[in-house]
Amino acid sequence: MSEVTDLLTDLVRLPSVNPCGCEPEGPYQGEERMTRFVHEWLQGRGIDCRRQSVSPGRENVIARVPGREEPPIVFESHMDTVGVDGMTVAPFEPRIEEGRMFGRGSCDTKSSLAAMMIALARVAQGDPPPRTIELVAVVDEEYLHGGVARYLEDSGPVHCAVVGEPTRLRVVVAHNGALRTRITTRGVSAHSSNPDNGVNAIYRMARAVLSLEQLAESLRERAPHPLVGRPTLSVGTIVGGMAVNIVPELCQIMVDRRLIPGETPDGAFDEIAEALDGILEPGDDLAHTLKDWPVETDRNAGIVETVREAVRAIGGEDEPEGAPYCTDGCDFAERGVPLVVFGPGDIAQAHTAGEWVEVAQVEAAVDAYELMMRG
Ligand SMILES: [Zn+2]
């Protein structure tokens, strides 16, 4: 087995399921095992490395190889995975068959992390790289991007970033952002035999939902972005009422609005507020639960050229692409840091019951990351 396959095997064996808003508990939850392993592994190779607390029991790992120039180029990847319920392969006993490694996180995104770690260890052995490199292994990508947010809060300026996610070794320079909102209508409960004594929160929410459907329709008319298409809006959940014989005093929906480059979370929020103007009443509530900025890096930016050169050198396809999903790149974009998303594996296998990654891609990613680090 290659060095990176070995390392990836070790990483997949360490459960790191994102607890998604709860305290890490249960045998598979939390990134602590990964944090300890990644930190010790990097330290063992003589690389300057520290842990950074994000929340109780959850820490990022930040490694640094000094180069001739500051500020650093950041190589970022996440240590958490989605859950393992219903998986059809053993989640934490990685197995390789016909060139594919199976297991939770094998694709999303321990493969990117393993490849970055091996590449960094190689670069650390030679002459100083042209620019200081920070390898940042973060917690909590799959839920709130809490790890990367914490890192960026504390870090000094960042020159540019490479975000490791499964792009099939393609150069992703643009992807969607997301705005999630929670909308609550409040009425007055009453016995349903006398509905005039109450105010029905569901009726008002029904009007709100229809107005949001119209807003979703209108988004179809907007000009598409050449790499990621049109913005979208979807009402995802609705909850309301206590019993059939009580006029409901509460109704709540969750709305997922995907943003294309050029849009901002605040702008999209204002559109939703406008759609609900005249429907929501005092006591009702519209609040955001997530704001992820869309990503669009100028294709002439230095980091795009660096990544494309590395991809050409390993014989890959270097034409910049877009992607529909969100990554930790949203947080770099929000702060104006140019970034490229690049890594082994296909997003089609991420989060699936039989998650796998093509081992040859992970090996090629090591060479690509090393070339990027050597600039
Ligand atoms: Zn991921």
Residues whose N, C-alpha, C, O or C-beta is under 5 A from the ligand:
A	BS01	ZN	D108 T109 E165
